[in-house]
Every structure is written in structure tokens, then in C-alpha cells.
Amino acid sequence: MNTLTFPILKLLADGKFHSGEAIAHHFNVSRASVWNALQHAEQLGVEVFSVRGRGYKLPHALTFLEEQTVLNALKALGHTFKLEIHDHIESTNTYLMRKANGESNHATCVAANLQTQGRGRRGRTWQAGLGASLTFSLLWRFQCGAATLSGLSLAIGVALIRALHTLGIQQAQLKWPNDILINREKLAGILIEVQGDMDGPSTAVIGIGINLRLPDYIKKQIEQPATDLASVSAQPIDPNILLSTLLVQLAIVLKEFEQNGLMNLSDEWTKHHAYHLQQVRMLMPDGREIHGIVQGITEDGTLLVETETGLQKFISGEISLRGT
């Protein structure tokens, strides 16, 4: 890891050209060191424009996550979370899962300015370039067993919807079991991994990725229609404010879920489900498709679909829901 790479990228965050000479003078290093640091940035997938006579710039201005800015926005809730902001990490979920056996405190949140090997549901890769997505994971310890956490992704979805609505993204909707959509295009995803006994204390690592500003080359790598906050928000959304708003809502919802499961959240989830009472296709692991109309969810997060053969229940895992 080149220790100069991210300090230079933060200098370039204004979206303006900076000459190699000025950058070198700012950090008291050689121009060759600047060039090497920005070569490393490109190896990480960061697009940097280089123009002879003008210098270096990023494609557009962007805001980096800063720990103190997030904590300031959290205000009284700042003490609830142990916050770690990484400039670069392969996967926030992988990082926290390695520490889930006692090394990390309850309510540890790890966020990254650049995540290069993020994971999505069913083994997919979460595409996230610098400034393209907000990616973070939250470690939450439950006294209840892992068997009681089957509806957790739906509860997390409610927290995300509340946060987005707070920030003016009223058109955000849910897709069972763990996506956020806008106009049927994916805005955000949830990946939950659980450790612990089925009946004893358990730990969930809750990974969340929200598209901020997707460049075309990343959109082309995503296997489904996708959108971003830059496309749907009237005002730019500071990722520090977005993260703090999400953490506030996650704390509220997780406390409710710990006490009552989905019982008091299911109606709210259903209200915002993009496919409620809609015709859908359920894609099965063996390649079969089951068509029906979504009727709602049970208190453990099971999806209810009225099919030709009657009401069927679907649990998350290898099953995918698609619109028709």
C-alpha cells in the first residue's frame, strides 16, 4: 500500500487540476513519488485524469468519509457506535467477520472510502469505485439465537427506507429480501452474515452498500438495472451525513427487532415493498420459475406468494424474486 495515495486523492477531491509540482511541494516529496502514488490509485481502480501542462484531477469532486464528521452528525448517539473509517479495504464484511469472535465490540461500524472486493448476495461482487458507493458493515451482538434472526434483513430494509426518506429520497422502495429500489432499479443492497449458536448468543455482521454516483464503466459490470443517489436526489448528499442518518435508524430498528422481531415492523415493510400485490417470478435454485402474486410476509420474513397451486412460502437464500 502506497501511504501517499490517499492523501493525494483527498487533495484532488475538489475535482480541479493540480500540477504534479504543486502536489509534490505540498507533501514535500518528489514528482516521481506523486506519479507512483497515483499509479497505485489506478491499480485500485481509481480513475485519475492526467493532462500534460495541467496536472492531475479526479473525474468530479467528491466527499471523503471522515470519522469525526460522522461522529459529530451522530450527536448524542455517537457513544453507541465504535466507528472505524478506512481509506481502502477489501471488504468491510470480511474484515468484521474475522473479528466477530470477540475482537470487535458490539455496535462496531466499519466504513470504507474504497472497497475493492465487496461481496453481495449469492456470491456476487458489489461494484464500488472511489466515490461511487457508500459501503459499510455493522457488527451487532444478539442474546437471542441465530435461529431467530431470519427476518433481520427485512428489518434492516425498514431502517434504510426511513433514513432515505429522511434525506428526501421518498421514491425509495424495498425488494424482498434485501434490496432497495428506485423505479425498479437497484439503489442499495444488504448482506447479513451470522455467527453463533442456533439457540444461544449470536453475532450478525450487517453489510450495506448504497450507490452514490456510479460511473458508466461500473454500471456495465452490474448484472441488473441500477441507479444512484446522484441521479435521484435534488441536492448532493454528503456520505458522512448519509452514514450517520443510517446508523441512527439502524440503532432504533435493531432495538425494536431485538425486543419483538418483525412483529411491529412487518406492516411498514409491506407498505414500502415495490412488489406487494404485484405479479412476480420466483427463480428457484434448479432453474425453475414459479409465477404468482405477492401477498405479504410472515413474522420471520418468509414471502407469501399466491400461485396457481395455492399460497406458497419462500425463504431467502438461493431464491430470487423478479418482476414480470
N, C-alpha and C positions, 0 to 999 in steps of 0.2 A: 504494500500500500504506500503510495507516494503521499507523504504528510502535507505536501504543498497543494495538492489537487483541490481539496475542498475550500481552503482559504481563498484560492484564486477564483473558484467558481462563485463564492459568495461576493467577491469583489465585482464579478461580472453580472451579478444578479439584477443590476439596474437595466440590463438589456442594451447597453450602449457599448460602443467600441472603446477598448483600452489598448494602448500600444504595449508591445512586449517590453519596451524600455521602461515605460511608466510602471508596469506591473513589477518588473524586476527591481526597480528603485523602491517601490512600496514595501516589498518583502525583504529588501537588501540581499538579493540573490542574483545570479547570472541570468541572462536571457535564455541560455541553454537549459537552466533549471526550470524556467517557466514553460519552455517548449516541452520538456519531458513530462512535467506535471499535467499539461493539457493533452498530451498523447495518452497518458494514463486515463484521463477523463473519457477520451474517445473509446478506449478499450472497455470501459464500463458502460458504454452505450450512450454517453452524453454527447449531444451534437453541439459542436463549437465551431462558429464561423471564423475563418482566418483570412484576412484580406491584406495583401501587401500594401504598406503605407498607412494603413488604418489600425491594424492590430487584431484583437480577438473580441468576439461578443457571443452571447447566447442568442438563440432564435427569438426570445422575448424575455421581458422582465419577469422575475418570479420571486416568491417569498419563501425563504427557508424556515423550517421549524426551529424554534429556539425554546429551550426548556423554561427559562424564566418568563417568557412571554405567555406560554401556555399556563404556567402556574399562576401568573397574575390574573389571567382571564378566568381561571377556576375560582379565584377568591377564597371564600370560606371552605370550599371543598378541596382545596389544594393539598391539605393534610391527608385526605383519604387515599391518594394515589402515590405510589413510588414511581416517578417518571424517569425514563431514560430516553434521550434523543440521540440517535446515531446518524452520522452523516451518510454512512454506507453500511449496509448489512445484507447478507444473502437472503435471509428470511426471518422476519420477526417471530413467526410461529415456531420455526425450528429452534431459534435461539431460546425462546421461553420454555419450550418443551424439554430442552436439555436441562433446564434449571428447575423444573416443576417438582422434583423430588425433595424439596426443602430449601434449595439455594435461594429462591426468589420469594419475596414477601407476598402476602395476599394483596391484591389490587395493584400489582406491578404492571405498568404500561410501558411498552417498548415501541417507539415510533422511529421511522427512518425517512431521511430525505431522499435516499435512493435505495431501493430494494431490487436486487438483481436476480434472485432465484425464488421469488414469491410463489406460493402454491395456492391453487384453487381447488374447488370440489372435484372429486373423481380423478385426481392426479393431474389436473390441468395446471398450466403455468399462469400465474397472474402477471400480466404485462404491465410494467410500471417503469417509465423513464423518469429522469430528474424533472420535477415539477409536473409530471403527468398525473400522478395519483397521490393521495394520502394513504399510506399503508402503516398499520399499527396492530399490535396484539395486546390483549389484556388478560392477565392471569388472575383467575378468581377461584378461591377455595371454598368448597361447599361442605357442610357437615352431612348432608344427605348423600346417598349412594349414587354412583354413576347411572344406575337404572332409572333414576327419577329425572334425569336431565334430557330426556328425549325431545322435549319441546323447547329446549333452550334457544335454538337458532331462530325460532319464531318470536320469542320474547326479545331477542336482540334486534330483530327486524323492527319491532314496535319502537324500540329506543332510537333506531336510526331514522325512522319516519318522523318521530317527534322532533328530533334535532334538525332535520332538513326543513320541516315545516316552520320551525322557529327562525330559521335563516331565510325564509321566504320562498323555499322550493316546494310550493304547495302541490305541484303536479306529481311529486314522487309517490310511487305505489310499491306494494310488496308482490313478490312472486314466490310461491311455495317452492322449497322450504327456506331459501336463504339468499335471495337476490332482491335488490332494489331496482325498479324500472322507472323510466320516464318515457311515455309514449311507446311502450313495449320494447324499449332499448335499455340495455343494462347500464346502470349508473354505478352500482356498488354490489359487493359480494361479501358473504360471511363464511368463514371456515372455522369450525369448532373441533378441537381435539381434546379428549378427556383421558385422564389417568386416575387410577384409584379402584377401590373395591366396588362391586355392584351394590353392596348394601352399607358400606362404611364411608368415611370421608373421601371426597374426590376433588380433583382439580381440573378446571377447564381452562384451556388457552383459546381465547376468542380472537380470531384474526379477522380484520376488516380492511377492505380496500375500497376506496372511493375515487372515481375518475375526476381529476381536476381539470386538466387540459390535455387531451390526447392528440398527439401529432398523427398525421396520416399513416406513417410507417408502423406505428403501434396498432392503430385501428385495423390495419390489414392483417395483423397477426392474431386478432381476436376472432374466435370461432362463431361469434354471434353478433347481431347488431348492438352497438354500444354508443353511449353518449357521455357527456362530461358536464361538469358544473359550469364551465366557461360558456357552453352552448345554451344553457337554460336559465342562467341567473342574470338578472338585470344589472347587478353590481358584482365586482370581483369579490370573491370570498377568500379571506385570509386563512390559510390552512391551520394556523395557530388557533384562531377563533373556532374554526370547524372542529378541530380536535377537542378543544375544551368543552364546546357545546355537546359533542357526542359523549364525552366522559361524564358530564353532568347527568344526561339522560340514561346512560348505562348504569350509573350508580343507583338511580331511582328504580329502574326496571329490574335490575338484578336483586335488589332488596325485596321487591314485590314477588319476584319469581321464587326466591328462597322461601318465602312465607307461604305462598299459595299456588305455586306452579303457574300454569297458563290460565287458571280459572278466571282471574279478573282482567286478563289481557286478551282473551280469545276474541271477544266482540270487537275490540279495537283493531286487532289484526285482520279480522274478516272484513271490516269496513274499508280497509285500505288494500285488500287483495285485488290485484288487477284482473284476476280470472274468476272472481266469485260469480257464480251462476252463469259462467261462460263455458262454451264448448271447448274441450281440450283433448290433447293426445297424451297418453302416458306411455313413455318409451321404456320398455322392460329390458332387463339385462340380456335376455336371449334374443333380442331383436324384435319381439312382438310389439304391436301398438294396441292400446286399449283406448277407445274413444268414449267420451261421456261428458257430463256437465257437473262442474264443481258445485258441491252443496255446502261446504264448510270444513271445519276441522274439529277434532276431538280435543279433550283436555291434555293429551300427551303429544299433540302436534300431528297426529295422523290426518291425512287428507281424505275427505269423503267425496266420492265421485259416483254419480248416478250413471250406470252403463246399461247396455241392452240386457244384461243378465241380472240387473238389480244394483243396489248400493254396494260399492266396493271400497275397501280401505287401503290406503297406500302409505307406507312409511318411507322416510327419506333414506338415502343410501345410493344404490345404483339406479334408481328410478328417476327419470327426468320428465318434467311437465313442459309441454309445448302448446302454444295456441294453435288454432286451426285457421 
